[in-house]
Amino acid sequence: MVKILIVYHSQSGNTRRMAEAVAKGAGEIEGVTVILKRAFEVMEEDLIDCDGLVIGSPEYFGYMSGAVKDLFDRTYEKVRGHKKIFRKPYAVFISAGNDGLGALMHIEKIGLGYQFKKAHQPLIAKGPVTDDILAQCEDLGRTIAAGCEAGIY
Ligand SMILES: Cc1cc2nc3c(=O)[nH]c(=O)nc-3n(C[C@H](O)[C@H](O)[C@H](O)COP(=O)(O)O)c2cc1C
């Protein structure tokens, strides 16, 4: 089975709803196991074991949430250079009040450090999470899961 890890942090539920929609889309692909975890629960083995990774963060103070940064801080040295991290397909989604670009930019910079491979355009939701945003999240999940299952990345 191909494993897709969806990792997120959320305080008021917006990023969580997006993460659940990504998980729903990914779960529609046959041969794919979806793992949905909060950032504080993710360990380096989770990053190594998955075949594709989707990272969701709220934007707080123009940056990713502390929990998502904590995940990077805890795991970077442990997985750096690992052959199962190099060019791991990944995608990012952000929930923001009105911006989201700061959080996205910093996550993508760190993604370069890990040498992840961007497999899908980032998704930024501004304001309340709408049905349209959730549909885009499902589509993101479906696309990255199908791509990983087909081995196209
Ligand atoms: C402490 C804090 C800081 C925030 N800073 C920003 C910000 O810099 N830019 C922005 O667009 N929204 C900002 N927001 C709004 C959140 O990004 C937005 O409410 C988001 O949907 C929260 O996601 P969550 O429900 O998953 O926690 C902030 C919210 C909080 C609580």
The ligand as a Gaussian input file, in Angstrom:
#p B3LYP/6-31G(d) Opt

LIG

0 1
 C       -2.457000      34.060000      16.984000
 C       -3.034000      34.235000      15.613000
 C       -2.308000      34.907000      14.660000
 C       -2.823000      35.064000      13.356000
 N       -2.060000      35.677000      12.401000
 C       -2.533000      35.768000      11.134000
 C       -1.731000      36.346000      10.102000
 O       -0.602000      36.748000      10.308000
 N       -2.238000      36.402000       8.845000
 C       -3.497000      35.951000       8.546000
 O       -3.898000      36.015000       7.386000
 N       -4.281000      35.386000       9.508000
 C       -3.833000      35.286000      10.777000
 N       -4.602000      34.702000      11.759000
 C       -5.892000      34.110000      11.376000
 C       -5.758000      32.606000      11.176000
 O       -4.777000      32.311000      10.206000
 C       -7.078000      31.996000      10.700000
 O       -8.086000      32.264000      11.639000
 C       -6.970000      30.504000      10.476000
 O       -8.119000      30.064000       9.796000
 C       -6.815000      29.728000      11.782000
 O       -6.738000      28.368000      11.498000
 P       -7.214000      27.254000      12.545000
 O       -8.722000      27.406000      12.682000
 O       -6.844000      25.973000      11.894000
 O       -6.484000      27.504000      13.823000
 C       -4.109000      34.547000      13.052000
 C       -4.843000      33.892000      14.055000
 C       -4.317000      33.722000      15.317000
 C       -5.092000      32.971000      16.366000

